[in-house]
Amino acid sequence: MTNGRLRLGVNIDHVATVRNARGGALPDPIRAAHLAVKAGAEGITAHLREDRRHIRDVDIERLAAELTVPLNFEMAATAEMIALALRLKPHAACLVPEKREERTTEGGLDVVGQERALAPAIAQLNAAGSRVSLFIEPDAAPIRMAAKLGAPVVELHTGTWCHAVVDGRQDKADAEFRRLAEGAALAASLGLEVHAGHGLDYDTARQLAAVPEFVEFNIGHFLVGEALFIGLEQAIVQMRAAMDEGRAAK
């Protein structure tokens, strides 16, 4: 359990999505990262996918060189990505599932089924000084496996809960919130640092912030969407306020 301020990591992937829709260099996701830090983000997240659909190699290189806050490098556990992470040594390496046909990450990493493949990757990244985070479902089996594999951090997938909230399915939302809260408590009891991400907006971030075991939220798509209407800095300021309100109300 943590009594400290809940950290906000801002994912800049979809700034790069807009850039790549036309090609060229604008809008610059690295500029977005610097604006996010100015507005109060404690970290920056970027996912370099195999197909380079948004973040590019040069973006990761620049982030690693320029950021004054931690870089959370989201990546599949492939030889290519592990080699890049070992070279750049980001503050954190978040291992996520990846399918080329998906629009966005659809669920948590199958750490139970992929134990033998993940173990050496996690050991290499830990040895290089990057804090390994596993993006998983908030269930007992993957949480216990994350601890067994030696990953210091888990990021619990909040997408199922957030979709239920947006769709107005109250019973489903209540059940999913309990699942997240119980998963966070179990992870913390095993000595894991607990993060959350996927689908969070102002309201869901405020609600989830009341769960004291969470240490960090990683949010991107919603903030980039809000930025179209109120600007990125203001969107982050309002998200930061929502998270602080939720944490104070716990």
N, C-alpha and C positions, 0 to 999 in steps of 0.2 A: 504494500500500500504506500502511496505517496501523498504527502501533504503539500508538496510544492506546486508551483505554477505549471499548468498543463502546457506543453510545448506545441507549437504549430509548425509543421513542415509543409511548405507549399510546393506542389507538383507543377512543373512548367511544361509538361509534355504537350498540352494542347495549344500553347502559344506556337510551338513548333508545327503543330498540325495545320494551323492557319497559314504559317509561312510556306509550308510544303504544298499547300493547295495551289499556289501560283508559281512556286519555285523561287529562286533568288534568296536574299538574305533577310527580308523583313516580313513580319515583325521578328525582332531578334529575341530569342528566348533567354539569352544571357542578360539582356537589358531588363527583362521581366524579373529575372532572379534578383538582380540588384534592387529593383523597386520593391520586391517582396520583402527583402531584408530591411530596407528603409522603413517599410510600413509595420514591421514588427515580427516577421517570420524568424523563427529560431533555426530553421534549416531549409534546405532546398532538396527536392526529390526530382529525379529524372530517370526515365526508363528507356534504355537503349535496346530496342527490339531487333530481332534478327533481320526483319525486312526494312528497318530504318524508316518506318512510316511517319515518325515525328522527330524524335531526337536523333541527331546524327553524331558520328564519332567526334567531329570537331567541336560539337556542343559540350560533350563530356570532357574533352581535353580542356576547353576554356573554363568550364565550371571548376574543375579540379585546380586550375591555376589561379583563378580570380576570386573565388568565394572567400569571404571572411567568416562564414558560418559553416557548419557541417554539411557535406554533400552526402545524400542518401542515394546511392546508385542502385536502382532497381534493375534486375537482370535475371535472365534464365541461367540455370546452372550448366551452361555449355562450355566447352573448352575455350572457344573464342572469347566469351565474356569473362571467364575466370582469368584468362591471361591478361586481359585489359585491366581488370580490377587489381590484379597483382602488380601491374606496372604503375597504375595511377594511385593506388592505395587510398581510396576514398574513406571518409570517416566511417561510413556504414555501407554494407552490401546487402541489399534486401533481395532474397531469392524468391522469385515468383514463377507461377506456371505461365506458359506461353504457347498459344496456338495461332498459326498464321491467319486462319479464317475468322477468328474472333474480332469483334469491334473493340473490345476492351477486356481486361482480365475478368474472367467469368466466375472465378471461385478460388478457393485456397489451394496451395501446393499440396500434392499428395505425398507428404513426408513419410507416412507409414509404408506405402507401396514402393517408395523410391529411397528407402533408408540406405541401401548399399551404394547407390550412385551419389547420394548427397553427402555422405560421411566424409569422403576425401576432399570434396570441394569446400565444405565448411572448415575442415582442419587447415587447409591451405590458406583460406581467407583470414581465419583467426590468427594464424601464425604471422601473416603479413601485417597485422595490426588493424584490419578493418573489422568493425563490429557487425557480425552476421545477424541479419534479421530474417525470419521465415514468415512469409505471408500465408497464413493458414486459416482454416475454419475454426470457430470458437468451440471446439469439441475436445473431450478429454484425451482421446487417442492421439491426435496430432500434437496437442500441447505437450503431452508426456514424451512423445517421440522427439520433439524439438529440444526438450531438456536433455534427453539421452544423447542426442547428437552433438551437444555442446554449443548450441547457438545461444548467445546471451540475450537475444531479443526475439519476441514474436510480435507480428502485426496481425491483429484479428480482422478478418474480412467482415465488414459491416454492410455490404451491399444487399444481402437478403433482407435485413431489418429495414434499411433505408427504403427499399422498393415497397415493402409492405406498408410503411408509414405513408409514402407518397400516394399509394393506391387506396388508402383508407381501409385497409384490412386490419382492423384493430386487434382481433384475437391473434392473428399471425404476428403482428408487430409486437404485442406484449410477450408472446412466447420467444421471439427472436431477441428481444431486449434481455430477457432473463438468461437466455443462452449466452449472450455476450458478457453479461455481468458475472455469471458463474464461471465462464471460461477465463475471464480476466482474474478472478479470485484464485482459480486453480493455478494459472500461470505464475502469478505473483508468489504463491505459496511454494512453488518449485524454484524460486530464485530468478525467474525470468523477468526482464523489463517488458512492459506491455504497451504496445502501440495499437492504433486502430486506423482503418482507412477504407475507402471506397463508397462513393455515393453520399457522403456527408454534406449537409447544407447548414444554414444558420440554426434551424430548429433542432435537427437531429444532433448536431455537434453540441448544442446547449444541453440537450437531454443526456447524452452519453458522458459529458464532462462530469456529471454527478457521480459516476462510478469511480471511486477513489483510486483504484489500481491502475487506471490508464495514466501514462506518462506523456504520450505524444499522439497527436492526430496528424495524418498526412492527407492533405486535401488539394485537389487540382481542378478538375473539370468544372465544378460549381463556381469556383472563384474566377476562372477564366471567362465563364459565361456571364457572371455578374459584372465583370470588368467592361463588357460591352455597353453597359448601361450607366455604371457609376464610377468606372475607373478601377484599376487593379489595386492601387493603394487603399482606396476607401473600402473596397470589398474585403481586403485583409484586415483593416482596422475593425470593421463590423464583425468579422469572424472571430477575431481575437477577443472582442468584447463579449460575444455570445459564449465562447468557451470559458472566459473568466466568470461570467454570470452563473453558468452551470456548475463550475467547480466551487464557487462560493456557496451555492445552494445545497451542496451535498450533505 
